[in-house]
Amino acid sequence: MKGRFRKFLSYYKPYKRLFFTDMFCAMIAAGITLAFPMITRYITGVILMKEPVDISKIYQLGIFMVVLVIIEFFCNFYVTYQGHVMGTYMERDIRNELFEHYQKLSFSFYDEQKTGQLMSRITNDIFSLTELYHHGPEDIVISLIKFIGAFIILSTIHLRLTLIVFAFIPVMGGFALYYNKKMKKAFKRNKQRIGDINARIEDNLSGIRVVKSFANEDEEMDKFKVENMNFVDSKRNSYLYMGKYHSGLGVFTSLITVAVIFFGALFISQDYITTPDLIAFILYITNLIEPVKKLINFTEQFQEGATGFERFMEILEIQPDIQDSPNATELTDVQGHITFDHVGFRYNSKSDYVLKDINLNVSPGDYIALVGSSGVGKTTICSLLPRFYEVTDGRILIDGKDIKDVTLASLRENIGIVQQDVYLFAGTIMDNIRYGKFHATDAEVIEAAKKANAHDFIMELPDGYDTDCGQRGVKLSGGQKQRLSIARVFLKNPPILIFDEATSALDNESEHIVQQSLESLAKNRTTFVIAHRLSTIKNAKRICVLTEKGIEEEGNHEELLELNGQYAHLYNMQFREE
């Protein structure tokens, strides 16, 4: 808890000067509001009681009060404007930090998370922190100055009436604390529910073509209504506590005013207090109730902000499963000699092994095809090489170096991946190819596209390389998207390649074009190919057949057919299907 509190305060550090100036202005503004009732008491109790009345002093005090109002205006303006700007800067810093942390987290984290919930944490949750960072300290300072100042001044006016008023305060405090706890739980539940709504929306919009193809719009609407209603129920519950909280505190503030009027009238009738003093007392009661109301607003902001910060810290405290070791070195001058040494893998301690005792020695420039039925771990082997997942047993070496002993960034810079499911980002074709090397020139991008057999179709598009791809590349065909992903890897120019069923979703014509691009890319590089269509890897010098037992067969196409084993069985099945 202490660590989280220190973390919360750490975001003020870059803005210390702005923060202290903001607090100074808040204190000045609060002090000025305390001065007006005293001036009123002085005018009604002193100046107006003397005969003749000194009009010049009234003018002087009037001018003095106008000056105070002007000072108060500038102080309040600074607090409202610069204070909110400071809060926005801090919100930016927190959001940057969370987004950066998202980039560090491992695949295993994202396997368990809903995208909508993660989006909610970086948008809605952090937004509520802006008000807390700005208004939190400011409201506390203003409230304390007004509260303590009013108590001291009221005590000098009439101690007995002051004690009667302040007898209500402890009861109000207990009431507020009780409902604060209730509201905190309710607000946290609200954030979870809005995260569920975001997750439902994200899931629906990502799969909107599937929804429409099955004409399941009504079913999706029913699902959304359930999540939306859960949010309404959660909000209703939080508003119930808010209603009790605000109305209860409203009763207490009204009772304080009633007590002042009632007991003040009694004390005047017994000559215990003068009318000017009672007027000043009533004016100060307003100064007393105002900070209480400010604290009421603060507690609501605090619950919202604290809940958001708590959810922010929950993510920030999750450490990536895969990190650089303390003595990690850069992986440089990669030749592409790769060794899988008794490698085993399972996703967690409760699941079964996906891979067991995998031994594989790959020479630089080798073209290795991995084949086998679904679920035997072909993709997993290739996910272990760039350390998307960590090996459970054994080790993987590149040029004799354990991949755990090199930095993640340098490891992944030396590996290029072409996947079956191509992801294109929002933006132009030029931007998407340049994703392989951000600082590449336009000429380098175009050269990479030519090598990937993509240049010709790009030039036929309305705006050429400046054509917008649409969301996830929806405006392009599967073969076109695949060639853009190959162009990215050409631009990256890594010594090690992984082709993860890169042509399995394409038609024959597109497959032929993409296959040419892949073969061009693979020249003089160590290449792993996960193949679904065995016809695409007939020319591979080395084919590894994976089963649940591990690598069961190894050889080229002709050698494996002669064995008449698992590979021959898979090949004959596909041949019959074709």
C-alpha positions, 0 to 999 in steps of 0.5 A: 500500500505504501509503495502504491501511495509513493507511486501515486505521489511520484507523478507530481514530481515533474510539475513541482513548481506548478503544483506549489504555485497552484496550492499557494493560489488556492490558499490565498483564495481560501484566506480571502473568503475568510476575511469577508465575514470579519470585515462585515462584523467590523462594519456592523459591530463597530463602524455602524455603532458609532455616531456619526458613522465614519463613511470614509472607512466604509469607502476604504473597506469597500475598495479593500474588498474589491482588491481582495475580489480581484486577487481572488479572481486571478488566484481562482483562474490560475487554480482552475486553468493551470491546475487542470492542465497539470492534471492533464499532463499527469494523465498523459504520463500515466497513460504513456507508462501504461501503454509502454507496459502493455508493449512489454507484457508477454503473449501469455498475458494477452492470451488471458485478457479481453482487449476491451478491458485493457482499453478501458483501463487506459482510457476511462480509468485514467481519465478519472485520475485527472480530476483527482490529481488536480482537485485532490490536494487543492480541495484538501488545502482549501477545506482545511484552511476554511475549516480550521480558520472558521473554527478559530474565528468562530471560537473567538466570537462565541465558544459555546455556539461553536462547540454546539456546531462542531458536535455535528462534525464527528457524526458526519465524519463517521457517516461519510466513512461508512458510505465511502467504503460502499461507494468505492466497491460500487465504483470499482464494479462500474469500471469492470462493467464498462470494461465488459461493454468495451470487450463486447463492442470490440469483439463484435466490431472485429467480427462484424463480417462474420456476424452479418454472414450468419445474420446474427445481428439480433443475437449480438444485440441480445448479448450487448443488452445483457452487458449494458443491463449489467452496467445499469444495475451496477450504476444503479447500485452506486447511485443508491449509495451516492443518494444516501451519502449526499442526502445524508450529508445535506441533512447534517449541513441543514441541521447545523444551520438550524442549530445556529439559528435556534441557539443563536436566537436563545443566546441573543435573548439572554444577551450572551451574543450580539446581533453583529456577532450572530450575523458574522457567525451565520456567514462563517457557517457558510464558510464551514459548510462549503469545505464540508461540501468540497470534501463531499465532492472530493471523496467522490472524486477520490473514490473514482480516481483511487479505483482507476489508480488501483486498476492501473497499478494492477496492470503495472504490477504484472511483470512480463513473463519474458524479460532480458536477463541481467547480463543479457548481451546484444545478438550481432553478426548472426550466421543463423546456426540454430539448435533446439536442445531437449526443448520441452514446453507447456503453457502453465504448470496445470496444462500438458506438455505441447512439446517434449524433448525436441532436438533439432540442429539447423545449419546457417542458410538451411530451409527447414519445413515443419509438418504434422497434424494440427495441435502437435506444436509446429507453430509453438516451436516457431514461437519459442525461437523469438521468445514469444513464449519461454521454453519450459525445459531445455534451451535454444541456441543461436550461433552457440548463444542461449537465446535467454542470454541475449536481449529480446530486442536484438533477438527479434530484430534478427528474426522475420516472421510471415504469418497466415493471418496478416495484420495491416495497421491503419494507414497507407501501404507505404506506412505498412511496409515501412513497419519493417524498418521505420527509418527506411527511405521511400526507395528502400520501401519500393525496392522491398515491394518489388522483391515481394512481387507487390510493386505492380499491384500497388501501382495499379491502386488509385493512390499507389503507395499512398493508398489507404489500406482500410481497417486491418487491410480490408480493401486488399485481397488475401494475396495482396496483404500477404505480399505486403507482409513479405515486403515488410520482412524484405525491408527488415532483412533478418538472417532468420525467417519463419513462415507460419502457414503463410500460403494456406489461406490463399487460392492457387494463383495467389499461392503461386505468386506468394510462394515465389516471393517467399522463396526469393526472401528465403535465399541465404537465410535460415528458414523455418516453414510451417506447411499445411499444403505439403506440395509447397515444401516438396523442394525443401532439403529437410522436412521434420515431421512432428507428432505428439511424441516429438520429431518422428521423421526427418528427411527430404520429400522422396526419403520420407515418402519411401519411409511410408510413415506419418509424412507419407500418410499426410501426403497421400491424404492431401493428394486424394483430397486434391 
